[in-house]
Amino acid sequence: MFTLSAIDIGTNTVRLLVVESDNPNSYRPIYQEQEIARLGEGFNEHGQLQPQAMERTLKLLARFARKSDRLKANEVYAVATSAVREAENGAHFIKRAKQQTGIEIDIIPAQQEARLALLGVQSVIHLQDKPILVIDIGGGSTEIIQAHGNEITDVHCLRMVAVKLTEAFLKSDPVDPAEYQQMRAYIDQTLGSLPQLAANNPLLVGIAGTSTTLAAVDQCLFPYDPQKINNYVLTRKRMQAIQDRFLQQTLNERRLTPGLEPERADVIVAGTALLLYFIEKFGFNELTACDSGLREGVVFDRLKHHFAGYAEIAEGGRS
């Protein structure tokens, strides 16, 4: 039995999944956890990972490393995405992580991130040969993945994210209607030139924090349960109703919302506005939420790598 610990180091959230497996096509999760560390805090202003953000993330990674060790993981594999990929001091963070936690981190390019995210989606949403459009509103970038079955046909990587929009426009508490409309106008102006993405009537799937949070809020889900998120269908009407409620609430009131992580309450309005923009622009009436994404794609990718190597060793032993 092979035990794998996979870590997804996002700009906003760090996610851990430890699994057991005896084949490359399935696994049994034995532990999972995620925490909002905000590694990318201050990155947009300075172009570097900030000291406090790095310290928070390194402490979390050290805890994840200890947990992986206690669970006797045969391999700990971590990937980092846009914030580390683009930061001037990204290599410095990778070096410190190795020194302080023992974890080696792979900085993956956007195209590989899209491939792994789609692999994670496909593990819980059965697409067969259907067209799909995956929206991933991350902490450092927003990815739009177009695919048909297993084949990615296009990837759009956008620099517009909830944190940046919140910092730029939403200064009042509760949200000022004029500020919200200015933000909406900016989203429309900036993304208005996107090509038509829904011409072949794809299934719209939302992964990452904004989509999964809205699915959790719509179900008043507490504690959070990934199985109740996967394949949950959110209608455009329900998403707008949730957003209307958020807009009437103070930040502290949003923090008390069942299904909404308190640490995400400050950016959920901007994230939801961005998601609603895509739904409205391309004429969708609903979105299928998916908790499985990059982290789970990493698991399947590493299992395939491990068992392929194991088979080669076994074959060599028989020759």
C-alpha positions as a Python dict, from the first residue, in 0.01 Angstrom:
ca = {
    (1, 'M'): (0, 0, 0),
    (2, 'F'): (137, 338, -106),
    (3, 'T'): (66, 643, 110),
    (4, 'L'): (88, 982, -62),
    (5, 'S'): (64, 1329, 89),
    (6, 'A'): (-27, 1596, -168),
    (7, 'I'): (-12, 1968, -94),
    (8, 'D'): (-152, 2246, -312),
    (9, 'I'): (4, 2582, -220),
    (10, 'G'): (-229, 2841, -364),
    (11, 'T'): (-209, 3217, -346),
    (12, 'N'): (-486, 3222, -87),
    (13, 'T'): (-534, 2867, 45),
    (14, 'V'): (-304, 2574, 121),
    (15, 'R'): (-468, 2231, 88),
    (16, 'L'): (-346, 1894, 213),
    (17, 'L'): (-472, 1550, 110),
    (18, 'V'): (-320, 1225, 236),
    (19, 'V'): (-432, 906, 61),
    (20, 'E'): (-366, 533, 50),
    (21, 'S'): (-370, 345, -278),
    (22, 'D'): (-273, 13, -433),
    (23, 'N'): (-341, 116, -794),
    (24, 'P'): (-309, 428, -1012),
    (25, 'N'): (-681, 477, -1071),
    (26, 'S'): (-829, 513, -723),
    (27, 'Y'): (-739, 604, -368),
    (28, 'R'): (-876, 614, -16),
    (29, 'P'): (-843, 952, 158),
    (30, 'I'): (-717, 914, 513),
    (31, 'Y'): (-675, 1281, 601),
    (32, 'Q'): (-749, 1618, 443),
    (33, 'E'): (-725, 1975, 559),
    (34, 'Q'): (-711, 2323, 416),
    (35, 'E'): (-631, 2662, 562),
    (36, 'I'): (-638, 3015, 428),
    (37, 'A'): (-277, 3133, 463),
    (38, 'R'): (-288, 3422, 211),
    (39, 'L'): (62, 3367, 82),
    (40, 'G'): (-7, 3623, -190),
    (41, 'E'): (-106, 3902, 50),
    (42, 'G'): (61, 4223, -67),
    (43, 'F'): (201, 4058, -379),
    (44, 'N'): (7, 4274, -626),
    (45, 'E'): (153, 4590, -472),
    (46, 'H'): (513, 4476, -426),
    (47, 'G'): (571, 4193, -673),
    (48, 'Q'): (722, 3988, -393),
    (49, 'L'): (596, 3744, -132),
    (50, 'Q'): (577, 3938, 193),
    (51, 'P'): (764, 3824, 507),
    (52, 'Q'): (455, 3774, 726),
    (53, 'A'): (273, 3586, 449),
    (54, 'M'): (573, 3357, 400),
    (55, 'E'): (603, 3292, 775),
    (56, 'R'): (234, 3199, 801),
    (57, 'T'): (263, 2960, 510),
    (58, 'L'): (590, 2804, 627),
    (59, 'K'): (442, 2735, 972),
    (60, 'L'): (143, 2570, 805),
    (61, 'L'): (367, 2363, 578),
    (62, 'A'): (570, 2250, 880),
    (63, 'R'): (248, 2132, 1045),
    (64, 'F'): (142, 1953, 728),
    (65, 'A'): (485, 1788, 711),
    (66, 'R'): (452, 1661, 1068),
    (67, 'K'): (103, 1530, 996),
    (68, 'S'): (228, 1352, 684),
    (69, 'D'): (510, 1196, 886),
    (70, 'R'): (268, 1073, 1153),
    (71, 'L'): (55, 914, 882),
    (72, 'K'): (369, 745, 745),
    (73, 'A'): (345, 899, 399),
    (74, 'N'): (583, 734, 152),
    (75, 'E'): (595, 1056, -48),
    (76, 'V'): (514, 1419, 23),
    (77, 'Y'): (458, 1611, -299),
    (78, 'A'): (378, 1983, -306),
    (79, 'V'): (299, 2219, -591),
    (80, 'A'): (286, 2599, -596),
    (81, 'T'): (91, 2813, -840),
    (82, 'S'): (67, 3175, -952),
    (83, 'A'): (193, 3373, -650),
    (84, 'V'): (514, 3172, -614),
    (85, 'R'): (543, 3134, -991),
    (86, 'E'): (539, 3510, -1049),
    (87, 'A'): (701, 3648, -733),
    (88, 'E'): (1054, 3789, -761),
    (89, 'N'): (1144, 3599, -444),
    (90, 'G'): (957, 3279, -528),
    (91, 'A'): (1280, 3076, -542),
    (92, 'H'): (1376, 3211, -198),
    (93, 'F'): (1045, 3085, -55),
    (94, 'I'): (1100, 2741, -213),
    (95, 'K'): (1448, 2725, -57),
    (96, 'R'): (1320, 2823, 287),
    (97, 'A'): (1040, 2566, 266),
    (98, 'K'): (1293, 2291, 197),
    (99, 'Q'): (1520, 2405, 480),
    (100, 'Q'): (1248, 2456, 741),
    (101, 'T'): (996, 2183, 657),
    (102, 'G'): (1180, 1930, 442),
    (103, 'I'): (917, 1971, 171),
    (104, 'E'): (1035, 2013, -187),
    (105, 'I'): (794, 2227, -385),
    (106, 'D'): (739, 2213, -760),
    (107, 'I'): (640, 2544, -920),
    (108, 'I'): (407, 2431, -1196),
    (109, 'P'): (333, 2634, -1512),
    (110, 'A'): (-20, 2749, -1588),
    (111, 'Q'): (-77, 2485, -1857),
    (112, 'Q'): (18, 2203, -1621),
    (113, 'E'): (-198, 2357, -1349),
    (114, 'A'): (-493, 2347, -1590),
    (115, 'R'): (-424, 1984, -1683),
    (116, 'L'): (-409, 1873, -1321),
    (117, 'A'): (-718, 2074, -1225),
    (118, 'L'): (-915, 1910, -1506),
    (119, 'L'): (-790, 1569, -1392),
    (120, 'G'): (-925, 1646, -1046),
    (121, 'V'): (-1262, 1755, -1185),
    (122, 'Q'): (-1291, 1442, -1395),
    (123, 'S'): (-1240, 1225, -1087),
    (124, 'V'): (-1583, 1326, -953),
    (125, 'I'): (-1774, 1461, -1254),
    (126, 'H'): (-1820, 1207, -1531),
    (127, 'L'): (-1777, 1398, -1855),
    (128, 'Q'): (-1731, 1115, -2105),
    (129, 'D'): (-1702, 1302, -2436),
    (130, 'K'): (-1887, 1618, -2332),
    (131, 'P'): (-1760, 1975, -2367),
    (132, 'I'): (-1677, 2146, -2038),
    (133, 'L'): (-1586, 2494, -1922),
    (134, 'V'): (-1406, 2507, -1585),
    (135, 'I'): (-1390, 2835, -1394),
    (136, 'D'): (-1119, 2854, -1128),
    (137, 'I'): (-1121, 3184, -941),
    (138, 'G'): (-798, 3152, -747),
    (139, 'G'): (-613, 3382, -513),
    (140, 'G'): (-360, 3503, -768),
    (141, 'S'): (-525, 3438, -1104),
    (142, 'T'): (-847, 3319, -1262),
    (143, 'E'): (-821, 3027, -1502),
    (144, 'I'): (-1083, 2936, -1760),
    (145, 'I'): (-1026, 2587, -1895),
    (146, 'Q'): (-1203, 2474, -2209),
    (147, 'A'): (-1202, 2101, -2269),
    (148, 'H'): (-1378, 1826, -2457),
    (149, 'G'): (-1367, 1502, -2264),
    (150, 'N'): (-1005, 1454, -2159),
    (151, 'E'): (-859, 1703, -2406),
    (152, 'I'): (-796, 2066, -2313),
    (153, 'T'): (-875, 2288, -2610),
    (154, 'D'): (-783, 2625, -2460),
    (155, 'V'): (-679, 2790, -2134),
    (156, 'H'): (-733, 3156, -2048),
    (157, 'C'): (-530, 3286, -1753),
    (158, 'L'): (-660, 3617, -1619),
    (159, 'R'): (-500, 3846, -1363),
    (160, 'M'): (-837, 3942, -1217),
    (161, 'V'): (-908, 3789, -875),
    (162, 'A'): (-1130, 3849, -574),
    (163, 'V'): (-856, 3983, -344),
    (164, 'K'): (-735, 4241, -596),
    (165, 'L'): (-1091, 4356, -676),
    (166, 'T'): (-1175, 4386, -306),
    (167, 'E'): (-865, 4592, -231),
    (168, 'A'): (-922, 4819, -532),
    (169, 'F'): (-1295, 4889, -499),
    (170, 'L'): (-1473, 4770, -186),
    (171, 'K'): (-1374, 5012, 89),
    (172, 'S'): (-1704, 5043, 277),
    (173, 'D'): (-1872, 4815, 530),
    (174, 'P'): (-2133, 4711, 437),
    (175, 'V'): (-2049, 4733, 68),
    (176, 'D'): (-2141, 5069, -83),
    (177, 'P'): (-2368, 5022, -390),
    (178, 'A'): (-2171, 5280, -587),
    (179, 'E'): (-1842, 5102, -515),
    (180, 'Y'): (-1996, 4771, -617),
    (181, 'Q'): (-2120, 4914, -947),
    (182, 'Q'): (-1776, 5063, -1016),
    (183, 'M'): (-1625, 4720, -962),
    (184, 'R'): (-1882, 4557, -1191),
    (185, 'A'): (-1809, 4816, -1460),
    (186, 'Y'): (-1435, 4748, -1427),
    (187, 'I'): (-1491, 4372, -1462),
    (188, 'D'): (-1703, 4428, -1772),
    (189, 'Q'): (-1454, 4669, -1928),
    (190, 'T'): (-1152, 4450, -1855),
    (191, 'L'): (-1300, 4113, -1955),
    (192, 'G'): (-1540, 4233, -2222),
    (193, 'S'): (-1304, 4122, -2501),
    (194, 'L'): (-1302, 3756, -2394),
    (195, 'P'): (-1397, 3530, -2685),
    (196, 'Q'): (-1722, 3337, -2689),
    (197, 'L'): (-1661, 3041, -2459),
    (198, 'A'): (-2000, 2875, -2459),
    (199, 'A'): (-2061, 2819, -2829),
    (200, 'N'): (-2082, 2439, -2797),
    (201, 'N'): (-2308, 2448, -2488),
    (202, 'P'): (-2052, 2314, -2240),
    (203, 'L'): (-2111, 2204, -1883),
    (204, 'L'): (-2002, 2493, -1660),
    (205, 'V'): (-1804, 2373, -1358),
    (206, 'G'): (-1680, 2596, -1079),
    (207, 'I'): (-1381, 2490, -868),
    (208, 'A'): (-1185, 2663, -589),
    (209, 'G'): (-1305, 2880, -304),
    (210, 'T'): (-1570, 3108, -454),
    (211, 'S'): (-1774, 2835, -624),
    (212, 'T'): (-1744, 2581, -342),
    (213, 'T'): (-1827, 2847, -83),
    (214, 'L'): (-2144, 2948, -265),
    (215, 'A'): (-2247, 2583, -287),
    (216, 'A'): (-2186, 2545, 87),
    (217, 'V'): (-2376, 2865, 172),
    (218, 'D'): (-2671, 2761, -46),
    (219, 'Q'): (-2695, 2440, 159),
    (220, 'C'): (-2620, 2610, 496),
    (221, 'L'): (-2348, 2348, 515),
    (222, 'F'): (-2167, 2316, 847),
    (223, 'P'): (-1934, 2145, 889),
    (224, 'Y'): (-1805, 2153, 535),
    (225, 'D'): (-1852, 1826, 347),
    (226, 'P'): (-1681, 1786, 5),
    (227, 'Q'): (-1922, 1509, -92),
    (228, 'K'): (-2212, 1754, -66),
    (229, 'I'): (-2028, 2005, -283),
    (230, 'N'): (-1929, 1779, -572),
    (231, 'N'): (-2194, 1788, -847),
    (232, 'Y'): (-2408, 2037, -654),
    (233, 'V'): (-2595, 2257, -902),
    (234, 'L'): (-2618, 2629, -826),
    (235, 'T'): (-2869, 2825, -1031),
    (236, 'R'): (-2795, 3177, -1143),
    (237, 'K'): (-3101, 3294, -949),
    (238, 'R'): (-2977, 3141, -623),
    (239, 'M'): (-2628, 3284, -670),
    (240, 'Q'): (-2773, 3631, -720),
    (241, 'A'): (-2991, 3591, -411),
    (242, 'I'): (-2687, 3496, -201),
    (243, 'Q'): (-2495, 3794, -339),
    (244, 'D'): (-2785, 4028, -262),
    (245, 'R'): (-2777, 3906, 97),
    (246, 'F'): (-2399, 3956, 120),
    (247, 'L'): (-2436, 4311, -7),
    (248, 'Q'): (-2675, 4395, 276),
    (249, 'Q'): (-2451, 4250, 546),
    (250, 'T'): (-2157, 4392, 735),
    (251, 'L'): (-1829, 4201, 725),
    (252, 'N'): (-1891, 4062, 1073),
    (253, 'E'): (-2239, 3947, 974),
    (254, 'R'): (-2100, 3768, 668),
    (255, 'R'): (-1846, 3592, 890),
    (256, 'L'): (-2136, 3425, 1074),
    (257, 'T'): (-2289, 3284, 755),
    (258, 'P'): (-2314, 2901, 766),
    (259, 'G'): (-2093, 2753, 495),
    (260, 'L'): (-1871, 3061, 463),
    (261, 'E'): (-1523, 3044, 611),
    (262, 'P'): (-1480, 3359, 825),
    (263, 'E'): (-1140, 3424, 661),
    (264, 'R'): (-1308, 3438, 320),
    (265, 'A'): (-1586, 3679, 421),
    (266, 'D'): (-1397, 3990, 309),
    (267, 'V'): (-1340, 3872, -50),
    (268, 'I'): (-1653, 3665, -119),
    (269, 'V'): (-1851, 3962, -258),
    (270, 'A'): (-1589, 4033, -526),
    (271, 'G'): (-1544, 3663, -603),
    (272, 'T'): (-1919, 3616, -646),
    (273, 'A'): (-1941, 3927, -866),
    (274, 'L'): (-1670, 3783, -1091),
    (275, 'L'): (-1843, 3445, -1112),
    (276, 'L'): (-2180, 3606, -1186),
    (277, 'Y'): (-2015, 3809, -1463),
    (278, 'F'): (-1903, 3491, -1642),
    (279, 'I'): (-2242, 3328, -1601),
    (280, 'E'): (-2426, 3631, -1734),
    (281, 'K'): (-2183, 3707, -2017),
    (282, 'F'): (-2195, 3358, -2163),
    (283, 'G'): (-2563, 3293, -2099),
    (284, 'F'): (-2543, 3013, -1842),
    (285, 'N'): (-2833, 2947, -1608),
    (286, 'E'): (-2648, 2723, -1365),
    (287, 'L'): (-2308, 2611, -1243),
    (288, 'T'): (-2198, 2270, -1117),
    (289, 'A'): (-1975, 2303, -812),
    (290, 'C'): (-1674, 2078, -764),
    (291, 'D'): (-1453, 2052, -457),
    (292, 'S'): (-1206, 1832, -645),
    (293, 'G'): (-945, 2023, -843),
    (294, 'L'): (-571, 2076, -853),
    (295, 'R'): (-492, 1891, -530),
    (296, 'E'): (-683, 1581, -637),
    (297, 'G'): (-534, 1602, -986),
    (298, 'V'): (-189, 1604, -827),
    (299, 'V'): (-281, 1286, -637),
    (300, 'F'): (-384, 1098, -952),
    (301, 'D'): (-80, 1225, -1141),
    (302, 'R'): (160, 1110, -868),
    (303, 'L'): (-14, 773, -830),
    (304, 'K'): (23, 716, -1203),
    (305, 'H'): (391, 810, -1180),
    (306, 'H'): (452, 587, -878),
    (307, 'F'): (280, 276, -1007),
    (308, 'A'): (434, 313, -1353),
    (309, 'G'): (777, 315, -1188),
    (310, 'Y'): (681, 21, -968),
    (311, 'A'): (572, -177, -1275),
    (312, 'E'): (901, -101, -1448),
    (313, 'I'): (1096, -226, -1146),
    (314, 'A'): (883, -543, -1129),
    (315, 'E'): (925, -603, -1501),
    (316, 'G'): (1300, -557, -1470),
    (317, 'G'): (1309, -811, -1189),
    (318, 'R'): (1139, -1072, -1406),
    (319, 'S'): (1372, -1024, -1703),
}
